[in-house]
């Protein structure tokens, strides 16, 4: 109760001492003082009193206008923040058909890092392009699942509609690796690195110029028993998506650090 009574008193005080009420009070007091000749006794003329009051009114009007501008700017800013924070998952996530063409990613980037369960589709379709770009001086990293790990291959097959068993998953991964090794042998030293990981990855990554200011990451999610075309994905940009970009870049770098070379 005391809290409510205190709030009521504060509302009354705020209402009494609103800016417009204070201005009216100032004008009334000034007029009364002028009528009883108080200002004139200290050398202030009637014209000076009037000019001072007009200046107060003009200043008040200016304050009002400036206040409106501030409020408009604040409202625009708040609207922008609300719009940005209300992006729905339907707008954020896409499918493969929404992604930029792979060739455009190759053309605009100097460093290309990739990871996936096998990357067979990319390697089989764009192998020649990857080879040419590596010969032109671009750097590549390819991170694949370790096809030597039988348990890992069986785990992948259990959650996939593409592989009927661990043997088929192993064969596809091994073929992708073999093709990448042939490309690597034709390219300059250190232009293409290939490693294997013993972990059933939840995402695939296409990272272009990951450590540069204009870096981008395409993240594709591996869900349970859906086709490649159905997998949801999203794009992160270093300039905009600071935290999520840093998180996924670190994820790739941690996996790369813990991966192995084929023996």
C-alpha positions as CSV (number, residue, x, y, z in Angstrom):
1,X,0.0,0.0,0.0
2,X,2.8,2.4,0.9
3,X,4.4,1.7,-2.4
4,X,1.2,2.6,-4.3
5,X,0.6,5.7,-2.3
6,X,4.2,6.8,-3.0
7,X,3.7,6.2,-6.7
8,X,0.5,8.3,-6.6
9,X,2.3,11.2,-4.9
10,X,5.1,11.1,-7.5
11,X,2.5,11.2,-10.3
12,X,0.9,14.3,-8.8
13,X,4.3,16.0,-8.3
14,X,5.3,15.1,-11.9
15,X,2.0,16.5,-13.2
16,X,2.3,19.8,-11.2
17,X,5.9,20.4,-12.2
18,X,5.5,19.5,-15.9
19,X,7.5,21.8,-18.2
20,X,4.4,23.7,-19.6
21,X,3.1,24.3,-16.0
22,X,6.5,25.6,-14.9
23,X,6.6,28.0,-17.9
24,X,3.1,29.4,-17.1
25,X,4.1,29.9,-13.5
26,X,7.2,31.8,-14.6
27,X,5.1,34.0,-16.9
28,X,2.6,34.7,-14.2
29,X,5.2,35.5,-11.6
30,X,7.0,37.8,-14.0
31,X,3.8,39.6,-14.9
32,X,2.9,40.2,-11.2
33,X,6.4,41.5,-10.5
34,X,6.1,43.8,-13.4
35,X,2.8,45.2,-12.2
36,X,4.1,46.0,-8.8
37,X,7.2,47.6,-10.3
38,X,9.7,45.3,-8.6
39,X,11.9,44.9,-11.8
40,X,11.7,48.7,-12.6
41,X,13.1,49.5,-9.2
42,X,16.4,47.8,-10.1
43,X,16.6,49.4,-13.5
44,X,14.8,46.9,-15.7
45,X,12.4,48.5,-18.2
46,X,9.0,47.1,-19.3
47,X,10.4,46.5,-22.8
48,X,13.2,44.4,-21.4
49,X,10.7,42.3,-19.3
50,X,8.6,41.7,-22.4
51,X,11.6,40.7,-24.5
52,X,12.8,38.4,-21.8
53,X,9.4,36.6,-21.6
54,X,9.3,36.3,-25.4
55,X,12.8,34.8,-25.3
56,X,11.6,32.2,-22.7
57,X,8.6,31.3,-24.9
58,X,10.8,31.0,-28.0
59,X,13.3,28.8,-26.1
60,X,10.4,26.6,-24.9
61,X,9.1,26.2,-28.4
62,X,12.6,25.3,-29.6
63,X,13.0,22.7,-26.9
64,X,9.6,21.2,-27.9
65,X,10.7,20.9,-31.5
66,X,14.1,19.4,-30.6
67,X,12.4,17.0,-28.3
68,X,10.1,15.8,-31.1
69,X,13.1,15.2,-33.3
70,X,14.8,13.2,-30.5
71,X,11.7,11.1,-30.0
72,X,11.4,10.5,-33.8
73,X,15.0,9.3,-34.0
74,X,14.6,7.1,-30.9
75,X,11.4,5.6,-32.4
76,X,13.1,4.9,-35.7
77,X,16.0,3.2,-33.9
78,X,13.7,1.1,-31.7
79,X,11.7,0.0,-34.7
80,X,14.9,-1.0,-36.4
81,X,15.9,-3.1,-33.4
82,X,12.5,-4.8,-33.2
83,X,12.6,-5.7,-36.9
84,X,16.1,-7.1,-36.6
85,X,15.2,-9.2,-33.5
86,X,12.1,-10.6,-35.1
87,X,13.7,-12.6,-38.0
88,X,11.8,-15.9,-38.0
89,X,13.5,-19.3,-38.5
90,X,11.7,-19.5,-41.9
91,X,13.7,-16.4,-43.0
92,X,16.9,-17.4,-41.4
93,X,17.2,-21.0,-42.6
94,X,17.3,-22.0,-46.2
95,X,17.8,-25.1,-48.4
96,X,20.5,-25.8,-50.9
97,X,18.6,-24.1,-53.6
98,X,18.9,-20.8,-51.7
99,X,22.7,-20.9,-51.5
100,X,25.0,-19.0,-53.7
101,X,26.6,-21.1,-56.5
102,X,29.7,-22.9,-55.4
103,X,31.7,-21.5,-58.3
104,X,31.0,-18.0,-57.2
105,X,32.4,-18.9,-53.7
106,X,35.5,-20.2,-55.4
107,X,36.0,-17.1,-57.6
108,X,35.6,-14.5,-54.8
109,X,37.8,-16.2,-52.1
110,X,41.5,-16.9,-51.5
111,X,41.1,-19.5,-48.7
112,X,38.4,-22.1,-48.9
113,X,37.8,-24.5,-46.0
114,X,35.3,-27.3,-46.2
115,X,34.0,-30.2,-44.1
116,X,31.3,-32.8,-44.5
117,X,30.6,-36.5,-44.2
118,X,32.3,-37.2,-47.5
119,X,32.1,-34.1,-49.8
120,X,31.7,-36.6,-52.7
121,X,29.2,-34.4,-54.5
122,X,31.4,-31.3,-54.5
123,X,34.5,-33.2,-55.4
124,X,32.9,-35.1,-58.3
125,X,31.2,-32.1,-59.8
126,X,33.8,-29.3,-59.2
127,X,37.0,-31.2,-58.9
128,X,38.5,-29.6,-62.1
129,X,37.5,-26.1,-60.8
130,X,39.2,-26.8,-57.4
131,X,42.3,-28.0,-59.2
132,X,42.5,-24.9,-61.4
133,X,41.9,-22.5,-58.5
134,X,44.6,-24.3,-56.4
135,X,47.0,-23.9,-59.3
136,X,46.1,-20.2,-59.4
137,X,47.4,-19.8,-55.8
138,X,44.3,-20.4,-53.7
139,X,44.4,-22.5,-50.5
140,X,42.0,-25.3,-49.6
141,X,41.3,-27.4,-46.6
142,X,39.1,-30.5,-46.8
143,X,37.9,-32.3,-43.7
144,X,36.2,-35.7,-44.2
145,X,34.9,-38.4,-41.9
146,X,37.5,-41.1,-41.3
147,X,36.4,-44.0,-43.6
148,X,38.9,-46.3,-41.8
149,X,36.7,-46.1,-38.7
150,X,34.1,-48.9,-39.1
151,X,32.1,-47.8,-36.0
152,X,31.8,-44.3,-37.3
153,X,30.7,-45.4,-40.7
154,X,28.0,-47.6,-39.2
155,X,26.8,-44.7,-37.0
156,X,26.5,-42.4,-40.1
157,X,24.6,-45.1,-42.0
158,X,22.1,-45.6,-39.2
159,X,20.9,-42.0,-39.4
160,X,21.0,-41.6,-43.2
161,X,18.7,-42.4,-46.1
162,X,21.6,-42.2,-48.6
163,X,23.7,-45.1,-47.1
164,X,22.1,-48.5,-46.5
165,X,24.9,-49.7,-44.3
166,X,28.4,-48.7,-43.1
167,X,30.0,-50.4,-46.0
168,X,28.3,-48.0,-48.6
169,X,29.1,-45.0,-46.4
170,X,32.8,-46.1,-46.3
171,X,33.0,-46.6,-50.0
172,X,31.6,-43.1,-50.8
173,X,34.0,-41.4,-48.3
174,X,36.9,-43.4,-49.6
175,X,36.2,-42.4,-53.2
176,X,35.9,-38.7,-52.3
177,X,39.2,-38.9,-50.5
178,X,40.9,-40.7,-53.4
179,X,39.7,-38.0,-55.9
180,X,41.0,-35.2,-53.6
181,X,44.4,-36.9,-53.3
182,X,44.7,-37.0,-57.1
183,X,43.9,-33.3,-57.3
184,X,46.4,-32.6,-54.5
185,X,49.2,-34.3,-56.4
186,X,48.6,-32.1,-59.4
187,X,48.7,-28.8,-57.5
188,X,51.5,-26.8,-55.8
189,X,52.7,-27.9,-52.3
190,X,50.5,-26.7,-49.4
191,X,47.7,-25.5,-51.6
192,X,45.4,-28.4,-50.7
193,X,45.3,-30.0,-47.2
194,X,43.1,-33.1,-46.5
195,X,42.4,-34.5,-43.0
196,X,40.0,-37.1,-41.5
197,X,38.0,-36.8,-38.3
198,X,36.7,-39.6,-36.0
199,X,33.5,-37.8,-35.0
200,X,30.0,-38.0,-36.5
201,X,29.8,-34.3,-37.4
202,X,26.5,-32.5,-37.0
203,X,27.3,-29.8,-39.6
204,X,29.0,-29.3,-42.9
205,X,30.9,-26.1,-43.4
206,X,31.9,-24.1,-46.4
207,X,34.1,-21.3,-45.1
208,X,35.4,-18.6,-47.5
209,X,38.2,-16.3,-46.3
210,X,37.4,-17.3,-42.7
211,X,40.0,-15.2,-40.9
212,X,39.5,-12.1,-43.1
213,X,37.0,-9.2,-42.4
214,X,34.8,-10.2,-45.4
215,X,34.7,-13.9,-44.4
216,X,31.5,-16.0,-44.7
217,X,30.5,-19.4,-43.4
218,X,27.7,-21.6,-44.9
219,X,26.5,-24.0,-42.3
220,X,24.5,-27.1,-43.3
221,X,22.8,-29.2,-40.6
222,X,22.7,-33.0,-40.8
223,X,19.3,-34.1,-39.6
224,X,18.0,-37.6,-39.1
225,X,17.2,-39.5,-42.3
226,X,16.6,-36.6,-44.7
227,X,18.0,-36.1,-48.2
228,X,20.8,-33.7,-48.9
229,X,18.4,-31.3,-50.7
230,X,16.2,-31.1,-47.5
231,X,19.0,-30.2,-45.1
232,X,18.5,-26.7,-43.6
233,X,21.4,-24.3,-43.8
234,X,22.2,-20.7,-42.9
235,X,24.9,-18.2,-43.9
236,X,27.0,-16.3,-41.4
237,X,29.0,-13.1,-42.2
238,X,31.9,-12.0,-40.1
239,X,30.9,-8.3,-40.4
240,X,27.4,-8.9,-39.1
241,X,27.1,-12.2,-37.2
242,X,30.0,-11.7,-34.8
243,X,29.3,-14.2,-32.1
244,X,27.8,-17.0,-34.2
245,X,30.5,-16.6,-36.8
246,X,33.3,-16.8,-34.2
247,X,31.6,-19.9,-32.7
248,X,31.4,-21.9,-35.9
249,X,34.8,-20.8,-37.2
250,X,36.3,-22.0,-33.9
251,X,34.3,-25.3,-34.3
252,X,36.0,-25.9,-37.6
253,X,39.4,-25.0,-36.3
254,X,39.0,-27.3,-33.3
255,X,37.9,-30.2,-35.5
256,X,40.8,-29.6,-37.9
257,X,43.2,-29.6,-34.9
258,X,41.9,-32.9,-33.6
259,X,41.7,-34.6,-37.1
260,X,44.3,-36.9,-38.6
261,X,46.0,-37.5,-41.9
262,X,45.4,-40.7,-43.8
263,X,47.9,-43.5,-43.1
